[in-house]
Amino acid sequence: MSGGFYELTASYALPGAGATPYLEGMDDPQLTEIDDHVVERPFTSPKRILITAVTLLVIAGVIYTAWWYWLASEVREQVDGWVGQMRLDGRDAAYETLTVAGFPGDLVIDIDKLEAADPNGGWRVHVSGLHALLSPWKIDALQGAFTGPVELDLTKGAAPGRYSVTTENNLINIDRDSGGRVRAELTGVQATREGVPDPLTVETASVILVRGANPVYGQATIDLRKIDLPPEMHSAFGENVAYLKIVAEATGAELPEGINTGSLRKWTADGGAVDIKQLEVRHGVLGMAGEGTMALDGDLQPIGAFTAQISGFNEAVDALVAVGAAREQDGALAKVVLGVLAKSPPGGGPKIVSLPLSLQDRKLSVGPIPLIRLRPIEWE
């Protein structure tokens, strides 16, 4: 017993006299190099870095692909949802084809032969095609344009008829932030009414619509430049409108869901009104800038009161007398009174007179002088 067991244990004894240490040789340079190599290899190996980068790119690509195709399906669901909601509300909507392409870039959306109608509201619109782009990185903004003519059929309102609208260029931006914002920029606009040979043309048109909440339920900015009117729309001041700009806000009540007699009567009864924050127009010899408020009367015809700064009033009065809209003696008296009230602007130029502008019983008048008699708006 004294031989083998004690000889075996002696070789594993703790370091001491006559014993071999069990850690002997652990500071060997070869072992140190192996340890360093094992620790550093995952961070310094080009092969491992490449594999890691490729793996991350593949994962990112899979996630992006899933996101892109989910957005494409969401576009289809949103369009079909809008069609369904229109029908539930008693309106009508349909389209022939809807395609979403463009992977892996922006979603390219094309809708062919889109139609929408509101029988109660008295309108129907047909769009030959809509082309839109949606960025996967900014899904709350949509940019698009309509292709081909837009056919509009109106059976109610101030100017019922069938219209065809074309443009040389058009760009529509829809921003879903802040309740919704639509901006349309159009050039070379031409609107033709069926049965009327001469079109209405607009060189440039800008329209901005913003959905709001109490106290301002919506805002519209319309800016038209170089308007040529068809003969049936000519006034005492001629056939051209150099510019027309309107900034209006809907106040008093929420905007009506539809344009029909019932919804408009409710909107009027609830105190609905339109505040004209800015009105600028140059129509022939007449220049006007003003602001005021509009509403609907008991017959759902527009009424309003404004303050207007008018230039070219002498020439305007002469034009009214020439077409028989005012008697010659009344025109002479008006020119004397307006001349007394007129003032020169600070920077010089033609005199400007500040006068009340009113719209009552479909007559647009400047002070005591009637300018234009409007056609009745037919809501039924």
C-alpha positions as CSV (number, residue, x, y, z in Angstrom):
1,M,0.0,0.0,0.0
2,S,2.8,2.3,0.7
3,G,4.0,2.2,-2.9
4,G,1.6,3.0,-5.7
5,F,-1.0,5.2,-3.9
6,Y,1.4,7.7,-2.4
7,E,3.4,7.9,-5.5
8,L,0.3,8.7,-7.5
9,T,-0.9,11.5,-5.1
10,A,2.6,13.0,-4.8
11,S,2.5,13.9,-8.5
12,Y,-0.6,16.1,-7.9
13,A,0.6,17.6,-4.6
14,L,0.5,21.4,-4.0
15,P,3.7,23.2,-4.9
16,G,6.4,22.7,-2.3
17,A,9.8,21.2,-1.7
18,G,10.5,18.3,-4.0
19,A,7.0,18.5,-5.7
20,T,6.1,19.5,-9.3
21,P,3.6,22.4,-9.4
22,Y,0.3,21.5,-11.1
23,L,0.3,25.0,-12.9
24,E,3.7,24.4,-14.3
25,G,3.9,25.5,-17.9
26,M,0.8,27.6,-18.0
27,D,2.8,30.7,-18.9
28,D,4.1,29.1,-22.0
29,P,4.1,31.6,-24.9
30,Q,2.4,29.1,-27.2
31,L,-0.6,28.8,-24.8
32,T,-0.8,32.6,-24.4
33,E,-1.0,33.0,-28.2
34,I,-3.7,30.4,-28.5
35,D,-5.8,32.2,-25.9
36,D,-5.4,35.6,-27.5
37,H,-6.4,34.1,-30.9
38,V,-9.5,32.5,-29.5
39,V,-10.7,35.7,-27.8
40,E,-9.9,38.1,-30.7
41,R,-11.1,36.1,-33.6
42,P,-14.9,37.0,-33.5
43,F,-14.1,40.8,-33.7
44,T,-11.1,40.9,-36.1
45,S,-11.9,38.1,-38.6
46,P,-12.9,39.7,-42.0
47,K,-14.9,36.5,-42.8
48,R,-17.0,36.8,-39.6
49,I,-17.6,40.5,-40.1
50,L,-18.8,39.8,-43.7
51,I,-21.1,37.0,-42.6
52,T,-22.6,39.2,-39.8
53,A,-23.1,42.1,-42.3
54,V,-24.8,39.9,-44.9
55,T,-27.0,38.3,-42.2
56,L,-28.2,41.7,-41.0
57,L,-28.8,42.9,-44.6
58,V,-30.9,39.8,-45.3
59,I,-32.9,40.3,-42.2
60,A,-33.5,44.0,-43.0
61,G,-34.4,43.1,-46.6
62,V,-37.0,40.6,-45.4
63,I,-38.5,43.1,-43.0
64,Y,-38.6,45.8,-45.7
65,T,-40.1,43.5,-48.3
66,A,-42.8,42.5,-45.8
67,W,-43.4,46.2,-45.0
68,W,-43.6,47.2,-48.6
69,Y,-46.1,44.5,-49.6
70,W,-48.2,45.2,-46.5
71,L,-48.4,48.8,-47.6
72,A,-49.5,47.7,-51.0
73,S,-52.3,45.6,-49.6
74,E,-53.3,48.4,-47.3
75,V,-53.6,50.8,-50.3
76,R,-56.1,48.3,-51.9
77,E,-58.0,47.9,-48.6
78,Q,-58.2,51.7,-48.2
79,V,-59.6,52.2,-51.7
80,D,-62.0,49.4,-51.4
81,G,-63.1,50.6,-48.0
82,W,-63.8,54.1,-49.4
83,V,-65.9,52.5,-52.1
84,G,-67.8,50.5,-49.6
85,Q,-68.4,53.5,-47.3
86,M,-69.6,55.7,-50.2
87,R,-72.2,53.0,-50.9
88,L,-73.2,52.7,-47.3
89,D,-73.8,56.5,-47.2
90,G,-76.2,56.4,-50.2
91,R,-73.6,57.5,-52.7
92,D,-71.9,55.5,-55.4
93,A,-68.3,54.7,-56.3
94,A,-66.5,52.2,-58.5
95,Y,-63.3,51.7,-60.5
96,E,-62.2,49.3,-63.2
97,T,-58.6,48.4,-62.2
98,L,-56.2,49.1,-59.4
99,T,-52.5,48.2,-59.5
100,V,-49.7,48.8,-57.1
101,A,-46.2,48.4,-58.4
102,G,-42.7,49.8,-58.0
103,F,-41.0,47.5,-55.5
104,P,-38.5,48.1,-54.0
105,G,-39.0,51.9,-54.4
106,D,-42.0,54.1,-54.0
107,L,-45.4,52.5,-54.4
108,V,-46.7,53.4,-57.8
109,I,-50.5,53.4,-57.7
110,D,-52.7,53.5,-60.8
111,I,-56.5,53.5,-60.8
112,D,-58.3,53.3,-64.1
113,K,-61.8,54.6,-64.8
114,L,-62.7,55.9,-61.3
115,E,-66.3,57.1,-60.8
116,A,-68.1,58.7,-57.8
117,A,-71.6,60.1,-57.5
118,D,-74.1,61.5,-55.0
119,P,-77.6,61.3,-56.4
120,N,-79.0,63.4,-53.6
121,G,-76.2,66.0,-54.0
122,G,-76.7,66.2,-57.7
123,W,-73.3,65.4,-58.9
124,R,-71.3,62.6,-60.7
125,V,-67.6,62.6,-61.6
126,H,-65.7,60.3,-63.9
127,V,-61.9,60.3,-63.9
128,S,-60.1,58.5,-66.7
129,G,-57.2,57.6,-64.5
130,L,-55.3,58.5,-61.3
131,H,-51.6,58.0,-60.9
132,A,-50.0,58.4,-57.5
133,L,-46.8,57.8,-55.6
134,L,-46.5,56.8,-51.9
135,S,-43.1,56.6,-50.2
136,P,-42.6,53.7,-47.8
137,W,-40.8,56.1,-45.5
138,K,-43.5,58.7,-45.4
139,I,-46.9,57.0,-45.5
140,D,-48.9,60.1,-44.4
141,A,-48.2,61.9,-47.7
142,L,-49.4,61.0,-51.1
143,Q,-48.5,62.7,-54.4
144,G,-50.4,62.1,-57.6
145,A,-52.2,63.4,-60.7
146,F,-55.2,62.6,-62.8
147,T,-54.8,61.5,-66.4
148,G,-57.1,62.3,-69.2
149,P,-60.2,64.5,-69.0
150,V,-62.4,64.7,-65.8
151,E,-66.1,64.5,-66.7
152,L,-68.4,66.3,-64.2
153,D,-72.2,66.0,-64.4
154,L,-74.1,68.5,-62.2
155,T,-77.9,68.3,-61.9
156,K,-78.1,70.8,-59.0
157,G,-76.3,74.0,-58.0
158,A,-75.7,77.4,-59.6
159,A,-74.6,76.0,-63.0
160,P,-76.1,72.6,-63.7
161,G,-74.7,70.8,-66.8
162,R,-72.2,68.4,-68.1
163,Y,-68.6,69.5,-68.0
164,S,-65.3,68.2,-69.3
165,V,-62.1,69.5,-67.6
166,T,-58.6,69.0,-68.9
167,T,-55.2,70.3,-67.9
168,E,-51.7,70.6,-69.4
169,N,-50.2,69.6,-66.1
170,N,-51.6,68.8,-62.7
171,L,-50.1,67.8,-59.3
172,I,-52.1,66.8,-56.2
173,N,-50.5,66.4,-52.8
174,I,-52.5,64.9,-49.9
175,D,-51.1,65.2,-46.4
176,R,-52.9,63.3,-43.6
177,D,-51.3,65.3,-40.8
178,S,-53.4,67.9,-38.8
179,G,-56.7,66.4,-39.9
180,G,-56.0,66.3,-43.6
181,R,-54.6,68.7,-46.2
182,V,-55.0,68.6,-50.0
183,R,-53.1,70.9,-52.4
184,A,-53.7,70.9,-56.1
185,E,-51.5,72.8,-58.6
186,L,-52.9,73.0,-62.2
187,T,-51.7,74.7,-65.4
188,G,-53.5,75.1,-68.7
189,V,-56.9,74.4,-67.3
190,Q,-59.8,74.2,-69.8
191,A,-63.4,73.6,-68.8
192,T,-66.0,73.0,-71.5
193,R,-69.7,72.8,-70.9
194,E,-71.8,70.5,-73.1
195,G,-73.7,72.5,-75.7
196,V,-71.4,75.6,-75.3
197,P,-68.7,75.9,-77.9
198,D,-66.3,78.2,-76.0
199,P,-64.5,76.9,-72.9
200,L,-63.5,78.7,-69.8
201,T,-59.7,78.7,-69.5
202,V,-57.4,79.3,-66.6
203,E,-53.6,79.7,-67.0
204,T,-52.7,78.6,-63.5
205,A,-54.8,77.4,-60.6
206,S,-53.8,76.6,-57.0
207,V,-56.3,75.1,-54.5
208,I,-55.5,74.2,-50.9
209,L,-58.1,72.5,-48.6
210,V,-57.5,71.9,-44.9
211,R,-59.8,70.0,-42.6
212,G,-60.0,71.6,-39.2
213,A,-61.9,71.5,-35.9
214,N,-63.8,74.0,-33.7
215,P,-63.7,77.0,-34.1
216,V,-62.4,76.7,-37.7
217,Y,-63.8,73.5,-39.2
218,G,-62.1,74.0,-42.6
219,Q,-60.1,76.4,-44.7
220,A,-59.9,76.8,-48.4
221,T,-57.5,78.9,-50.5
222,I,-58.2,79.4,-54.2
223,D,-55.8,81.3,-56.4
224,L,-56.6,81.6,-60.1
225,R,-54.6,83.5,-62.7
226,K,-55.5,84.7,-66.2
227,I,-59.1,83.5,-66.6
228,D,-60.8,83.8,-70.0
229,L,-64.6,83.6,-69.6
230,P,-66.9,82.1,-72.2
231,P,-69.5,84.6,-73.7
232,E,-72.3,83.4,-71.5
233,M,-70.2,84.5,-68.5
234,H,-69.2,87.9,-69.8
235,S,-70.0,90.8,-67.5
236,A,-70.1,94.6,-67.9
237,F,-66.4,94.6,-67.2
238,G,-65.4,92.2,-70.0
239,E,-64.4,88.7,-70.7
240,N,-61.1,88.4,-68.7
241,V,-60.2,88.1,-65.0
242,A,-56.6,88.8,-64.4
243,Y,-56.6,87.1,-61.0
244,L,-59.0,85.9,-58.4
245,K,-57.9,84.8,-54.9
246,I,-60.1,83.7,-52.0
247,V,-59.1,82.6,-48.5
248,A,-62.2,81.3,-46.7
249,E,-62.8,79.6,-43.3
250,A,-65.9,77.6,-42.3
251,T,-67.0,78.5,-38.8
252,G,-70.1,78.1,-36.6
253,A,-70.8,74.5,-37.3
254,E,-69.2,71.4,-38.6
255,L,-69.1,71.0,-42.4
256,P,-72.0,69.2,-43.8
257,E,-71.4,65.6,-44.8
258,G,-73.0,66.1,-48.2
259,I,-74.1,68.9,-50.5
260,N,-77.9,68.5,-50.4
261,T,-80.9,70.4,-49.1
262,G,-81.2,68.5,-45.8
263,S,-77.5,68.8,-44.8
264,L,-77.3,72.5,-45.8
265,R,-80.4,73.4,-43.9
266,K,-79.0,71.7,-40.8
267,W,-75.7,73.4,-41.3
268,T,-77.4,76.8,-41.6
269,A,-79.6,76.2,-38.6
270,D,-76.6,75.3,-36.5
271,G,-75.0,78.6,-37.3
272,G,-72.8,77.6,-40.1
273,A,-71.1,80.5,-42.0
274,V,-68.0,81.2,-44.1
275,D,-65.6,83.9,-43.2
276,I,-63.9,85.4,-46.2
277,K,-60.5,86.3,-44.8
278,Q,-59.1,87.5,-48.1
279,L,-60.8,88.4,-51.4
280,E,-58.8,89.8,-54.3
281,V,-60.0,90.2,-57.9
282,R,-59.1,92.1,-61.0
283,H,-61.9,91.9,-63.6
284,G,-61.3,94.2,-66.5
285,V,-61.3,97.8,-65.3
286,L,-62.5,96.8,-61.8
287,G,-60.0,95.9,-59.0
288,M,-61.2,94.9,-55.6
289,A,-59.8,93.6,-52.3
290,G,-61.9,92.9,-49.2
291,E,-63.1,90.6,-46.4
292,G,-66.4,89.6,-44.9
293,T,-68.8,86.9,-44.0
294,M,-71.2,84.7,-46.0
295,A,-74.0,82.4,-45.1
296,L,-77.2,80.9,-46.7
297,D,-80.7,82.5,-46.5
298,G,-84.0,80.7,-46.1
299,D,-84.0,79.6,-49.7
300,L,-80.4,78.4,-49.4
301,Q,-79.1,81.2,-51.5
302,P,-75.8,82.9,-50.6
303,I,-75.9,86.2,-48.6
304,G,-73.0,88.2,-47.3
305,A,-71.6,91.5,-46.1
306,F,-68.1,92.7,-46.9
307,T,-65.8,95.6,-46.7
308,A,-64.1,96.2,-50.1
309,Q,-61.3,98.5,-51.3
310,I,-62.1,99.3,-55.0
311,S,-60.0,100.8,-57.7
312,G,-61.1,101.7,-61.2
313,F,-64.5,102.7,-59.9
314,N,-65.1,105.5,-62.5
315,E,-64.5,103.1,-65.4
316,A,-66.5,100.5,-63.7
317,V,-69.5,102.8,-63.3
318,D,-69.2,103.8,-67.0
319,A,-69.2,100.1,-67.9
320,L,-72.4,99.5,-65.9
321,V,-74.1,102.4,-67.5
322,A,-73.1,101.2,-71.0
323,V,-74.7,97.8,-70.6
324,G,-77.8,99.2,-69.0
325,A,-77.1,97.9,-65.5
326,A,-77.4,101.5,-64.1
327,R,-79.1,104.6,-65.4
328,E,-76.9,107.4,-66.7
329,Q,-77.9,109.9,-64.1
330,D,-77.4,107.4,-61.3
331,G,-73.9,106.6,-62.7
332,A,-73.0,110.3,-62.8
333,L,-74.1,110.8,-59.2
334,A,-72.2,107.6,-58.1
335,K,-69.0,108.9,-59.7
336,V,-69.2,112.2,-57.8
337,V,-69.9,110.5,-54.5
338,L,-67.1,107.9,-55.0
339,G,-64.7,110.6,-56.1
340,V,-65.2,112.4,-52.8
341,L,-64.7,109.2,-50.8
342,A,-61.7,108.0,-52.7
343,K,-58.2,108.3,-51.4
344,S,-54.8,107.8,-53.0
345,P,-52.8,104.8,-51.6
346,P,-49.6,105.6,-49.6
347,G,-47.4,104.4,-52.4
348,G,-49.2,106.3,-55.1
349,G,-51.3,105.0,-58.0
350,P,-55.0,105.1,-58.8
351,K,-57.4,106.3,-56.1
352,I,-59.1,103.6,-53.9
353,V,-62.5,103.9,-52.3
354,S,-63.6,101.7,-49.3
355,L,-67.2,100.7,-49.6
356,P,-69.5,98.1,-48.2
357,L,-70.1,95.1,-50.5
358,S,-73.3,93.1,-50.1
359,L,-74.9,90.0,-51.5
360,Q,-78.6,89.9,-51.0
361,D,-81.4,88.3,-53.1
362,R,-78.7,87.2,-55.5
363,K,-77.6,90.7,-56.2
364,L,-74.0,91.6,-55.7
365,S,-73.8,95.4,-55.0
366,V,-71.1,97.9,-54.1
367,G,-72.8,100.4,-51.8
368,P,-76.0,101.4,-53.7
369,I,-74.7,100.2,-57.1
370,P,-75.7,96.7,-58.2
371,L,-72.8,94.9,-60.0
372,I,-74.0,91.4,-60.9
373,R,-77.1,89.4,-60.5
374,L,-76.3,85.8,-59.8
375,R,-78.1,82.8,-61.0
376,P,-80.1,80.9,-58.4
377,I,-78.5,77.8,-56.9
378,E,-80.8,74.8,-57.4
379,W,-80.3,72.3,-54.6
380,E,-83.4,70.2,-55.4
